[in-house]
Amino acid sequence: MLNPETPADSAETSLCKALLAMRDVEEMRAFLRDLCTPAELESLVDRWTVVPHVLKGTPYREIHEHTAVSITTIGRVARFLNQGNGGYLKAAARTAKKRRRA
């Protein structure tokens, strides 16, 4: 159980472990809906939605027209794809790999 006095880095680690503890999409969906406000979840979904478009090199305006995600959000995703921590790339590669196996 998470101690309220836990330092932020430990709390972040605890959250990561909780996310990893979900066994399937439905468990993860339930956890995210409990964890996030509808607006926060929508922001996460928007960011994830534009990842494949940015990876394909689709122009930002075209991505916006197709997804209705703001140009600012698209630019933020692109910046983290190129200069972030590698999380988007790893998740995109793993989900693509799972789709190919299915």
Helices and strands as residue ranges (DSSP letters): H 8-21, H 25-35, H 38-56, H 60-67, H 71-83, H 87-101
